[in-house]
Amino acid sequence: MSNFKTIKIYCSGCNGRLYEYHKVGSGLLVKCYKDRIKEDYTRGDLRCPACGTAFAREGMIRGKPAHKIIQGKVYVKS
Ligand SMILES: [Zn+2]
């Protein structure tokens, strides 16, 4: 099991909750691997459920399905 911490990801536009996520490492959040999303408050469409802002794009990173975060659209709290 790798080292991770649970972070909370919020919409920058309206402060709505998006994900709780198991983040590995201390760098800037640039992607969320789907299998590390612990709680998903969205409708699964990569948009804020409250204000509709798109905050990520579907992608593959190192062969794993991931959501690529659009910088500036979210902020994070530990
Ligand atoms: Zn929002």
PDB file of the backbone (N, CA, C, O) and the ligand in Angstrom, with CONECT records:
HET     ZN  A 101       1
ATOM      1  N   MET A   1       0.863  -1.192   0.000  1.00  0.00           N
ATOM      2  CA  MET A   1       0.000   0.000   0.000  1.00  0.00           C
ATOM      3  C   MET A   1       0.895   1.236   0.000  1.00  0.00           C
ATOM      4  O   MET A   1       1.818   1.347   0.807  1.00  0.00           O
ATOM      5  N   SER A   2       0.615   2.151  -0.902  1.00  0.00           N
ATOM      6  CA  SER A   2       1.452   3.344  -0.969  1.00  0.00           C
ATOM      7  C   SER A   2       0.983   4.381   0.048  1.00  0.00           C
ATOM      8  O   SER A   2      -0.131   4.317   0.568  1.00  0.00           O
ATOM      9  N   ASN A   3       1.859   5.325   0.310  1.00  0.00           N
ATOM     10  CA  ASN A   3       1.542   6.399   1.237  1.00  0.00           C
ATOM     11  C   ASN A   3       0.616   7.403   0.587  1.00  0.00           C
ATOM     12  O   ASN A   3       0.885   7.884  -0.513  1.00  0.00           O
ATOM     13  N   PHE A   4      -0.463   7.718   1.259  1.00  0.00           N
ATOM     14  CA  PHE A   4      -1.348   8.733   0.710  1.00  0.00           C
ATOM     15  C   PHE A   4      -1.928   9.533   1.853  1.00  0.00           C
ATOM     16  O   PHE A   4      -1.891   9.113   3.009  1.00  0.00           O
ATOM     17  N   LYS A   5      -2.462  10.688   1.517  1.00  0.00           N
ATOM     18  CA  LYS A   5      -3.273  11.414   2.483  1.00  0.00           C
ATOM     19  C   LYS A   5      -4.597  11.730   1.820  1.00  0.00           C
ATOM     20  O   LYS A   5      -4.686  11.869   0.601  1.00  0.00           O
ATOM     21  N   THR A   6      -5.622  11.841   2.646  1.00  0.00           N
ATOM     22  CA  THR A   6      -6.944  12.149   2.124  1.00  0.00           C
ATOM     23  C   THR A   6      -7.091  13.660   2.035  1.00  0.00           C
ATOM     24  O   THR A   6      -6.940  14.369   3.030  1.00  0.00           O
ATOM     25  N   ILE A   7      -7.382  14.139   0.853  1.00  0.00           N
ATOM     26  CA  ILE A   7      -7.611  15.564   0.655  1.00  0.00           C
ATOM     27  C   ILE A   7      -9.040  15.772   0.178  1.00  0.00           C
ATOM     28  O   ILE A   7      -9.684  14.858  -0.337  1.00  0.00           O
ATOM     29  N   LYS A   8      -9.515  16.991   0.362  1.00  0.00           N
ATOM     30  CA  LYS A   8     -10.851  17.360  -0.111  1.00  0.00           C
ATOM     31  C   LYS A   8     -10.683  18.348  -1.251  1.00  0.00           C
ATOM     32  O   LYS A   8      -9.903  19.295  -1.156  1.00  0.00           O
ATOM     33  N   ILE A   9     -11.412  18.124  -2.315  1.00  0.00           N
ATOM     34  CA  ILE A   9     -11.292  18.951  -3.507  1.00  0.00           C
ATOM     35  C   ILE A   9     -12.587  19.723  -3.690  1.00  0.00           C
ATOM     36  O   ILE A   9     -13.680  19.156  -3.666  1.00  0.00           O
ATOM     37  N   TYR A  10     -12.443  21.029  -3.872  1.00  0.00           N
ATOM     38  CA  TYR A  10     -13.586  21.930  -3.963  1.00  0.00           C
ATOM     39  C   TYR A  10     -13.544  22.718  -5.259  1.00  0.00           C
ATOM     40  O   TYR A  10     -12.485  22.912  -5.857  1.00  0.00           O
ATOM     41  N   CYS A  11     -14.722  23.168  -5.681  1.00  0.00           N
ATOM     42  CA  CYS A  11     -14.859  24.043  -6.843  1.00  0.00           C
ATOM     43  C   CYS A  11     -14.395  25.454  -6.487  1.00  0.00           C
ATOM     44  O   CYS A  11     -14.821  26.015  -5.477  1.00  0.00           O
ATOM     45  N   SER A  12     -13.521  26.027  -7.318  1.00  0.00           N
ATOM     46  CA  SER A  12     -13.064  27.398  -7.070  1.00  0.00           C
ATOM     47  C   SER A  12     -14.174  28.416  -7.287  1.00  0.00           C
ATOM     48  O   SER A  12     -14.156  29.497  -6.698  1.00  0.00           O
ATOM     49  N   GLY A  13     -15.130  28.077  -8.125  1.00  0.00           N
ATOM     50  CA  GLY A  13     -16.177  29.043  -8.456  1.00  0.00           C
ATOM     51  C   GLY A  13     -17.213  29.213  -7.367  1.00  0.00           C
ATOM     52  O   GLY A  13     -17.636  30.334  -7.085  1.00  0.00           O
ATOM     53  N   CYS A  14     -17.630  28.113  -6.746  1.00  0.00           N
ATOM     54  CA  CYS A  14     -18.750  28.197  -5.798  1.00  0.00           C
ATOM     55  C   CYS A  14     -18.466  27.498  -4.483  1.00  0.00           C
ATOM     56  O   CYS A  14     -19.338  27.446  -3.616  1.00  0.00           O
ATOM     57  N   ASN A  15     -17.261  26.957  -4.313  1.00  0.00           N
ATOM     58  CA  ASN A  15     -16.864  26.242  -3.093  1.00  0.00           C
ATOM     59  C   ASN A  15     -17.621  24.932  -2.884  1.00  0.00           C
ATOM     60  O   ASN A  15     -17.626  24.388  -1.779  1.00  0.00           O
ATOM     61  N   GLY A  16     -18.250  24.434  -3.919  1.00  0.00           N
ATOM     62  CA  GLY A  16     -18.944  23.151  -3.801  1.00  0.00           C
ATOM     63  C   GLY A  16     -17.966  21.996  -3.648  1.00  0.00           C
ATOM     64  O   GLY A  16     -16.848  22.044  -4.161  1.00  0.00           O
ATOM     65  N   ARG A  17     -18.394  20.965  -2.943  1.00  0.00           N
ATOM     66  CA  ARG A  17     -17.551  19.782  -2.778  1.00  0.00           C
ATOM     67  C   ARG A  17     -17.539  18.969  -4.072  1.00  0.00           C
ATOM     68  O   ARG A  17     -18.564  18.813  -4.735  1.00  0.00           O
ATOM     69  N   LEU A  18     -16.372  18.461  -4.410  1.00  0.00           N
ATOM     70  CA  LEU A  18     -16.247  17.625  -5.610  1.00  0.00           C
ATOM     71  C   LEU A  18     -15.840  16.198  -5.244  1.00  0.00           C
ATOM     72  O   LEU A  18     -16.591  15.253  -5.485  1.00  0.00           O
ATOM     73  N   TYR A  19     -14.660  16.048  -4.666  1.00  0.00           N
ATOM     74  CA  TYR A  19     -14.163  14.723  -4.310  1.00  0.00           C
ATOM     75  C   TYR A  19     -13.485  14.754  -2.955  1.00  0.00           C
ATOM     76  O   TYR A  19     -12.987  15.784  -2.501  1.00  0.00           O
ATOM     77  N   GLU A  20     -13.482  13.580  -2.320  1.00  0.00           N
ATOM     78  CA  GLU A  20     -12.427  13.262  -1.361  1.00  0.00           C
ATOM     79  C   GLU A  20     -11.522  12.277  -2.075  1.00  0.00           C
ATOM     80  O   GLU A  20     -11.987  11.352  -2.742  1.00  0.00           O
ATOM     81  N   TYR A  21     -10.232  12.488  -1.926  1.00  0.00           N
ATOM     82  CA  TYR A  21      -9.291  11.802  -2.787  1.00  0.00           C
ATOM     83  C   TYR A  21      -8.073  11.372  -1.992  1.00  0.00           C
ATOM     84  O   TYR A  21      -7.601  12.088  -1.109  1.00  0.00           O
ATOM     85  N   HIS A  22      -7.578  10.203  -2.319  1.00  0.00           N
ATOM     86  CA  HIS A  22      -6.348   9.707  -1.695  1.00  0.00           C
ATOM     87  C   HIS A  22      -5.171  10.136  -2.552  1.00  0.00           C
ATOM     88  O   HIS A  22      -4.891   9.530  -3.587  1.00  0.00           O
ATOM     89  N   LYS A  23      -4.489  11.175  -2.119  1.00  0.00           N
ATOM     90  CA  LYS A  23      -3.403  11.745  -2.905  1.00  0.00           C
ATOM     91  C   LYS A  23      -2.067  11.208  -2.435  1.00  0.00           C
ATOM     92  O   LYS A  23      -1.784  11.148  -1.239  1.00  0.00           O
ATOM     93  N   VAL A  24      -1.258  10.823  -3.398  1.00  0.00           N
ATOM     94  CA  VAL A  24       0.100  10.360  -3.119  1.00  0.00           C
ATOM     95  C   VAL A  24       1.065  11.496  -3.458  1.00  0.00           C
ATOM     96  O   VAL A  24       0.951  12.117  -4.515  1.00  0.00           O
ATOM     97  N   GLY A  25       1.996  11.760  -2.576  1.00  0.00           N
ATOM     98  CA  GLY A  25       2.976  12.811  -2.825  1.00  0.00           C
ATOM     99  C   GLY A  25       2.433  14.175  -2.431  1.00  0.00           C
ATOM    100  O   GLY A  25       1.255  14.328  -2.107  1.00  0.00           O
ATOM    101  N   SER A  26       3.319  15.159  -2.467  1.00  0.00           N
ATOM    102  CA  SER A  26       2.970  16.470  -1.923  1.00  0.00           C
ATOM    103  C   SER A  26       2.854  17.543  -2.993  1.00  0.00           C
ATOM    104  O   SER A  26       2.650  18.713  -2.666  1.00  0.00           O
ATOM    105  N   GLY A  27       2.978  17.176  -4.252  1.00  0.00           N
ATOM    106  CA  GLY A  27       2.968  18.182  -5.310  1.00  0.00           C
ATOM    107  C   GLY A  27       1.576  18.727  -5.602  1.00  0.00           C
ATOM    108  O   GLY A  27       0.585  18.327  -4.989  1.00  0.00           O
ATOM    109  N   LEU A  28       1.534  19.643  -6.548  1.00  0.00           N
ATOM    110  CA  LEU A  28       0.286  20.214  -7.026  1.00  0.00           C
ATOM    111  C   LEU A  28      -0.637  19.105  -7.532  1.00  0.00           C
ATOM    112  O   LEU A  28      -0.185  18.135  -8.139  1.00  0.00           O
ATOM    113  N   LEU A  29      -1.911  19.260  -7.277  1.00  0.00           N
ATOM    114  CA  LEU A  29      -2.882  18.287  -7.788  1.00  0.00           C
ATOM    115  C   LEU A  29      -3.094  18.527  -9.279  1.00  0.00           C
ATOM    116  O   LEU A  29      -3.635  19.559  -9.678  1.00  0.00           O
ATOM    117  N   VAL A  30      -2.666  17.567 -10.104  1.00  0.00           N
ATOM    118  CA  VAL A  30      -2.851  17.711 -11.547  1.00  0.00           C
ATOM    119  C   VAL A  30      -3.787  16.653 -12.119  1.00  0.00           C
ATOM    120  O   VAL A  30      -4.318  16.805 -13.219  1.00  0.00           O
ATOM    121  N   LYS A  31      -3.979  15.578 -11.353  1.00  0.00           N
ATOM    122  CA  LYS A  31      -4.878  14.532 -11.828  1.00  0.00           C
ATOM    123  C   LYS A  31      -5.449  13.783 -10.645  1.00  0.00           C
ATOM    124  O   LYS A  31      -4.890  13.788  -9.548  1.00  0.00           O
ATOM    125  N   CYS A  32      -6.575  13.140 -10.893  1.00  0.00           N
ATOM    126  CA  CYS A  32      -7.158  12.233  -9.919  1.00  0.00           C
ATOM    127  C   CYS A  32      -7.327  10.880 -10.589  1.00  0.00           C
ATOM    128  O   CYS A  32      -8.081  10.752 -11.553  1.00  0.00           O
ATOM    129  N   TYR A  33      -6.631   9.870 -10.083  1.00  0.00           N
ATOM    130  CA  TYR A  33      -6.895   8.522 -10.568  1.00  0.00           C
ATOM    131  C   TYR A  33      -8.246   8.076 -10.025  1.00  0.00           C
ATOM    132  O   TYR A  33      -8.559   8.276  -8.852  1.00  0.00           O
ATOM    133  N   LYS A  34      -9.030   7.472 -10.894  1.00  0.00           N
ATOM    134  CA  LYS A  34     -10.395   7.114 -10.495  1.00  0.00           C
ATOM    135  C   LYS A  34     -10.419   6.176  -9.298  1.00  0.00           C
ATOM    136  O   LYS A  34     -11.294   6.268  -8.437  1.00  0.00           O
ATOM    137  N   ASP A  35      -9.448   5.275  -9.256  1.00  0.00           N
ATOM    138  CA  ASP A  35      -9.506   4.293  -8.166  1.00  0.00           C
ATOM    139  C   ASP A  35      -9.037   4.865  -6.836  1.00  0.00           C
ATOM    140  O   ASP A  35      -9.057   4.166  -5.823  1.00  0.00           O
ATOM    141  N   ARG A  36      -8.615   6.123  -6.824  1.00  0.00           N
ATOM    142  CA  ARG A  36      -8.250   6.748  -5.541  1.00  0.00           C
ATOM    143  C   ARG A  36      -9.279   7.781  -5.092  1.00  0.00           C
ATOM    144  O   ARG A  36      -9.093   8.435  -4.066  1.00  0.00           O
ATOM    145  N   ILE A  37     -10.351   7.930  -5.844  1.00  0.00           N
ATOM    146  CA  ILE A  37     -11.413   8.835  -5.406  1.00  0.00           C
ATOM    147  C   ILE A  37     -12.225   8.096  -4.339  1.00  0.00           C
ATOM    148  O   ILE A  37     -12.826   7.053  -4.595  1.00  0.00           O
ATOM    149  N   LYS A  38     -12.221   8.673  -3.138  1.00  0.00           N
ATOM    150  CA  LYS A  38     -12.850   7.997  -2.013  1.00  0.00           C
ATOM    151  C   LYS A  38     -14.325   8.340  -1.932  1.00  0.00           C
ATOM    152  O   LYS A  38     -15.161   7.463  -1.716  1.00  0.00           O
ATOM    153  N   GLU A  39     -14.645   9.615  -2.105  1.00  0.00           N
ATOM    154  CA  GLU A  39     -16.037  10.053  -2.144  1.00  0.00           C
ATOM    155  C   GLU A  39     -16.190  10.929  -3.368  1.00  0.00           C
ATOM    156  O   GLU A  39     -15.361  11.800  -3.632  1.00  0.00           O
ATOM    157  N   ASP A  40     -17.247  10.695  -4.107  1.00  0.00           N
ATOM    158  CA  ASP A  40     -17.510  11.474  -5.315  1.00  0.00           C
ATOM    159  C   ASP A  40     -18.833  12.203  -5.118  1.00  0.00           C
ATOM    160  O   ASP A  40     -19.898  11.587  -5.076  1.00  0.00           O
ATOM    161  N   TYR A  41     -18.747  13.514  -4.999  1.00  0.00           N
ATOM    162  CA  TYR A  41     -19.959  14.321  -4.784  1.00  0.00           C
ATOM    163  C   TYR A  41     -20.541  14.835  -6.096  1.00  0.00           C
ATOM    164  O   TYR A  41     -21.565  15.518  -6.104  1.00  0.00           O
ATOM    165  N   THR A  42     -19.886  14.505  -7.199  1.00  0.00           N
ATOM    166  CA  THR A  42     -20.353  14.976  -8.498  1.00  0.00           C
ATOM    167  C   THR A  42     -21.304  13.952  -9.107  1.00  0.00           C
ATOM    168  O   THR A  42     -21.577  12.909  -8.512  1.00  0.00           O
ATOM    169  N   ARG A  43     -21.797  14.259 -10.285  1.00  0.00           N
ATOM    170  CA  ARG A  43     -22.641  13.311 -11.011  1.00  0.00           C
ATOM    171  C   ARG A  43     -21.799  12.451 -11.956  1.00  0.00           C
ATOM    172  O   ARG A  43     -22.337  11.740 -12.805  1.00  0.00           O
ATOM    173  N   GLY A  44     -20.500  12.521 -11.804  1.00  0.00           N
ATOM    174  CA  GLY A  44     -19.622  11.708 -12.633  1.00  0.00           C
ATOM    175  C   GLY A  44     -19.368  12.299 -14.004  1.00  0.00           C
ATOM    176  O   GLY A  44     -18.840  11.619 -14.884  1.00  0.00           O
ATOM    177  N   ASP A  45     -19.737  13.559 -14.199  1.00  0.00           N
ATOM    178  CA  ASP A  45     -19.580  14.185 -15.515  1.00  0.00           C
ATOM    179  C   ASP A  45     -18.453  15.215 -15.534  1.00  0.00           C
ATOM    180  O   ASP A  45     -18.328  15.985 -16.487  1.00  0.00           O
ATOM    181  N   LEU A  46     -17.630  15.227 -14.479  1.00  0.00           N
ATOM    182  CA  LEU A  46     -16.470  16.121 -14.389  1.00  0.00           C
ATOM    183  C   LEU A  46     -16.871  17.592 -14.338  1.00  0.00           C
ATOM    184  O   LEU A  46     -16.109  18.477 -14.728  1.00  0.00           O
ATOM    185  N   ARG A  47     -18.070  17.825 -13.853  1.00  0.00           N
ATOM    186  CA  ARG A  47     -18.546  19.197 -13.647  1.00  0.00           C
ATOM    187  C   ARG A  47     -18.969  19.353 -12.190  1.00  0.00           C
ATOM    188  O   ARG A  47     -19.413  18.407 -11.539  1.00  0.00           O
ATOM    189  N   CYS A  48     -18.813  20.575 -11.708  1.00  0.00           N
ATOM    190  CA  CYS A  48     -19.304  20.878 -10.369  1.00  0.00           C
ATOM    191  C   CYS A  48     -20.815  20.673 -10.343  1.00  0.00           C
ATOM    192  O   CYS A  48     -21.518  21.229 -11.186  1.00  0.00           O
ATOM    193  N   PRO A  49     -21.333  19.884  -9.395  1.00  0.00           N
ATOM    194  CA  PRO A  49     -22.781  19.648  -9.359  1.00  0.00           C
ATOM    195  C   PRO A  49     -23.574  20.900  -8.995  1.00  0.00           C
ATOM    196  O   PRO A  49     -24.766  20.987  -9.289  1.00  0.00           O
ATOM    197  N   ALA A  50     -22.926  21.856  -8.365  1.00  0.00           N
ATOM    198  CA  ALA A  50     -23.632  23.059  -7.933  1.00  0.00           C
ATOM    199  C   ALA A  50     -23.682  24.135  -9.015  1.00  0.00           C
ATOM    200  O   ALA A  50     -24.739  24.718  -9.257  1.00  0.00           O
ATOM    201  N   CYS A  51     -22.553  24.405  -9.668  1.00  0.00           N
ATOM    202  CA  CYS A  51     -22.521  25.528 -10.610  1.00  0.00           C
ATOM    203  C   CYS A  51     -22.244  25.100 -12.053  1.00  0.00           C
ATOM    204  O   CYS A  51     -22.296  25.930 -12.961  1.00  0.00           O
ATOM    205  N   GLY A  52     -21.954  23.823 -12.274  1.00  0.00           N
ATOM    206  CA  GLY A  52     -21.815  23.330 -13.637  1.00  0.00           C
ATOM    207  C   GLY A  52     -20.463  23.566 -14.293  1.00  0.00           C
ATOM    208  O   GLY A  52     -20.273  23.224 -15.461  1.00  0.00           O
ATOM    209  N   THR A  53     -19.519  24.150 -13.553  1.00  0.00           N
ATOM    210  CA  THR A  53     -18.196  24.391 -14.131  1.00  0.00           C
ATOM    211  C   THR A  53     -17.468  23.079 -14.400  1.00  0.00           C
ATOM    212  O   THR A  53     -17.406  22.211 -13.529  1.00  0.00           O
ATOM    213  N   ALA A  54     -16.921  22.934 -15.596  1.00  0.00           N
ATOM    214  CA  ALA A  54     -16.085  21.769 -15.894  1.00  0.00           C
ATOM    215  C   ALA A  54     -14.759  21.945 -15.169  1.00  0.00           C
ATOM    216  O   ALA A  54     -14.104  22.978 -15.313  1.00  0.00           O
ATOM    217  N   PHE A  55     -14.360  20.946 -14.392  1.00  0.00           N
ATOM    218  CA  PHE A  55     -13.125  21.089 -13.611  1.00  0.00           C
ATOM    219  C   PHE A  55     -12.066  20.066 -13.991  1.00  0.00           C
ATOM    220  O   PHE A  55     -10.943  20.139 -13.494  1.00  0.00           O
ATOM    221  N   ALA A  56     -12.394  19.113 -14.862  1.00  0.00           N
ATOM    222  CA  ALA A  56     -11.424  18.078 -15.233  1.00  0.00           C
ATOM    223  C   ALA A  56     -11.810  17.484 -16.580  1.00  0.00           C
ATOM    224  O   ALA A  56     -12.917  17.678 -17.082  1.00  0.00           O
ATOM    225  N   ARG A  57     -10.855  16.753 -17.145  1.00  0.00           N
ATOM    226  CA  ARG A  57     -11.086  16.040 -18.401  1.00  0.00           C
ATOM    227  C   ARG A  57     -10.707  14.576 -18.222  1.00  0.00           C
ATOM    228  O   ARG A  57      -9.776  14.246 -17.488  1.00  0.00           O
ATOM    229  N   GLU A  58     -11.445  13.705 -18.907  1.00  0.00           N
ATOM    230  CA  GLU A  58     -11.121  12.274 -18.892  1.00  0.00           C
ATOM    231  C   GLU A  58      -9.792  12.029 -19.590  1.00  0.00           C
ATOM    232  O   GLU A  58      -9.487  12.652 -20.607  1.00  0.00           O
ATOM    233  N   GLY A  59      -9.025  11.138 -19.046  1.00  0.00           N
ATOM    234  CA  GLY A  59      -7.780  10.791 -19.708  1.00  0.00           C
ATOM    235  C   GLY A  59      -7.211   9.509 -19.161  1.00  0.00           C
ATOM    236  O   GLY A  59      -7.781   8.887 -18.264  1.00  0.00           O
ATOM    237  N   MET A  60      -6.083   9.124 -19.710  1.00  0.00           N
ATOM    238  CA  MET A  60      -5.345   7.977 -19.204  1.00  0.00           C
ATOM    239  C   MET A  60      -3.956   8.473 -18.825  1.00  0.00           C
ATOM    240  O   MET A  60      -3.299   9.158 -19.609  1.00  0.00           O
ATOM    241  N   ILE A  61      -3.514   8.128 -17.632  1.00  0.00           N
ATOM    242  CA  ILE A  61      -2.170   8.482 -17.197  1.00  0.00           C
ATOM    243  C   ILE A  61      -1.487   7.202 -16.756  1.00  0.00           C
ATOM    244  O   ILE A  61      -1.975   6.498 -15.872  1.00  0.00           O
ATOM    245  N   ARG A  62      -0.358   6.908 -17.373  1.00  0.00           N
ATOM    246  CA  ARG A  62       0.360   5.656 -17.104  1.00  0.00           C
ATOM    247  C   ARG A  62      -0.575   4.453 -17.194  1.00  0.00           C
ATOM    248  O   ARG A  62      -0.491   3.524 -16.391  1.00  0.00           O
ATOM    249  N   GLY A  63      -1.455   4.486 -18.172  1.00  0.00           N
ATOM    250  CA  GLY A  63      -2.322   3.340 -18.417  1.00  0.00           C
ATOM    251  C   GLY A  63      -3.507   3.205 -17.488  1.00  0.00           C
ATOM    252  O   GLY A  63      -4.236   2.215 -17.541  1.00  0.00           O
ATOM    253  N   LYS A  64      -3.705   4.214 -16.622  1.00  0.00           N
ATOM    254  CA  LYS A  64      -4.830   4.148 -15.696  1.00  0.00           C
ATOM    255  C   LYS A  64      -5.811   5.266 -15.982  1.00  0.00           C
ATOM    256  O   LYS A  64      -5.399   6.384 -16.290  1.00  0.00           O
ATOM    257  N   PRO A  65      -7.119   4.982 -15.885  1.00  0.00           N
ATOM    258  CA  PRO A  65      -8.105   6.039 -16.081  1.00  0.00           C
ATOM    259  C   PRO A  65      -7.943   7.130 -15.029  1.00  0.00           C
ATOM    260  O   PRO A  65      -7.815   6.846 -13.838  1.00  0.00           O
ATOM    261  N   ALA A  66      -7.951   8.366 -15.480  1.00  0.00           N
ATOM    262  CA  ALA A  66      -7.705   9.482 -14.572  1.00  0.00           C
ATOM    263  C   ALA A  66      -8.505  10.695 -15.024  1.00  0.00           C
ATOM    264  O   ALA A  66      -8.878  10.824 -16.190  1.00  0.00           O
ATOM    265  N   HIS A  67      -8.754  11.568 -14.079  1.00  0.00           N
ATOM    266  CA  HIS A  67      -9.352  12.858 -14.375  1.00  0.00           C
ATOM    267  C   HIS A  67      -8.242  13.898 -14.326  1.00  0.00           C
ATOM    268  O   HIS A  67      -7.609  14.091 -13.288  1.00  0.00           O
ATOM    269  N   LYS A  68      -8.011  14.559 -15.437  1.00  0.00           N
ATOM    270  CA  LYS A  68      -6.977  15.589 -15.491  1.00  0.00           C
ATOM    271  C   LYS A  68      -7.588  16.909 -15.048  1.00  0.00           C
ATOM    272  O   LYS A  68      -8.509  17.429 -15.677  1.00  0.00           O
ATOM    273  N   ILE A  69      -7.066  17.428 -13.971  1.00  0.00           N
ATOM    274  CA  ILE A  69      -7.629  18.639 -13.378  1.00  0.00           C
ATOM    275  C   ILE A  69      -7.322  19.855 -14.251  1.00  0.00           C
ATOM    276  O   ILE A  69      -6.201  20.023 -14.731  1.00  0.00           O
ATOM    277  N   ILE A  70      -8.325  20.690 -14.445  1.00  0.00           N
ATOM    278  CA  ILE A  70      -8.118  21.954 -15.159  1.00  0.00           C
ATOM    279  C   ILE A  70      -7.678  22.977 -14.116  1.00  0.00           C
ATOM    280  O   ILE A  70      -8.430  23.331 -13.208  1.00  0.00           O
ATOM    281  N   GLN A  71      -6.435  23.442 -14.272  1.00  0.00           N
ATOM    282  CA  GLN A  71      -5.861  24.295 -13.227  1.00  0.00           C
ATOM    283  C   GLN A  71      -6.697  25.571 -13.047  1.00  0.00           C
ATOM    284  O   GLN A  71      -7.163  26.183 -14.008  1.00  0.00           O
ATOM    285  N   GLY A  72      -6.859  25.932 -11.798  1.00  0.00           N
ATOM    286  CA  GLY A  72      -7.630  27.114 -11.453  1.00  0.00           C
ATOM    287  C   GLY A  72      -9.095  26.834 -11.174  1.00  0.00           C
ATOM    288  O   GLY A  72      -9.795  27.691 -10.635  1.00  0.00           O
ATOM    289  N   LYS A  73      -9.570  25.645 -11.532  1.00  0.00           N
ATOM    290  CA  LYS A  73     -10.979  25.344 -11.346  1.00  0.00           C
ATOM    291  C   LYS A  73     -11.283  24.705 -10.000  1.00  0.00           C
ATOM    292  O   LYS A  73     -12.435  24.645  -9.570  1.00  0.00           O
ATOM    293  N   VAL A  74     -10.239  24.233  -9.349  1.00  0.00           N
ATOM    294  CA  VAL A  74     -10.452  23.589  -8.045  1.00  0.00           C
ATOM    295  C   VAL A  74      -9.432  24.106  -7.042  1.00  0.00           C
ATOM    296  O   VAL A  74      -8.402  24.673  -7.408  1.00  0.00           O
ATOM    297  N   TYR A  75      -9.746  23.896  -5.770  1.00  0.00           N
ATOM    298  CA  TYR A  75      -8.730  24.056  -4.735  1.00  0.00           C
ATOM    299  C   TYR A  75      -8.864  22.888  -3.766  1.00  0.00           C
ATOM    300  O   TYR A  75      -9.851  22.152  -3.784  1.00  0.00           O
ATOM    301  N   VAL A  76      -7.868  22.740  -2.934  1.00  0.00           N
ATOM    302  CA  VAL A  76      -7.697  21.528  -2.144  1.00  0.00           C
ATOM    303  C   VAL A  76      -7.515  21.896  -0.685  1.00  0.00           C
ATOM    304  O   VAL A  76      -6.852  22.879  -0.350  1.00  0.00           O
ATOM    305  N   LYS A  77      -8.115  21.089   0.176  1.00  0.00           N
ATOM    306  CA  LYS A  77      -7.815  21.183   1.610  1.00  0.00           C
ATOM    307  C   LYS A  77      -7.434  19.814   2.108  1.00  0.00           C
ATOM    308  O   LYS A  77      -7.976  18.803   1.662  1.00  0.00           O
ATOM    309  N   SER A  78      -6.501  19.783   3.034  1.00  0.00           N
ATOM    310  CA  SER A  78      -6.082  18.503   3.614  1.00  0.00           C
ATOM    311  C   SER A  78      -7.071  18.077   4.686  1.00  0.00           C
ATOM    312  O   SER A  78      -6.901  17.023   5.299  1.00  0.00           O
TER     313      SER A  78
HETATM  314 ZN    ZN A 101     -19.039  25.071  -8.495  1.00  0.00          ZN2+
END
